[in-house]
Amino acid sequence: MSLETKPFEFAKDVDSAEDVALYLSIFLEENGVQGLIDGLRHLAKAKGMSAIANNAGVNRQSLYRSLAKNGNPKIETIDKIVHALGFKLTIEKL
């Protein structure tokens, strides 16, 4: 009998606004800007790339490219994605 495995789905159960904020904060804190991009990619996939692209006002293919492992999104694109998730970027004193 063989063991059936499934790929791990990041952010699958990240539903509440508090969970999303904590998820992105941890990724950003642990891995900097690339961590934030990775977290945004996981959330966009979990919530539906087409829906996030539509809410962000960007092309779906462009969203995939921006959030790819080797993607380098502009701050404007990151801001649009964050807004599409229902958040805003802020700066706070250390």
Buried (B, 14 or more C-beta within 10 A) or exposed (E): EEEEEEEEEBBEEBEEEEEBBEBBEEBBEEEEEEBBBBBBBBBBBBBEBEEBBBBBEBEBEBBBBBBEEEBEBEEEBBBBBBBBBEBEEEEEEE
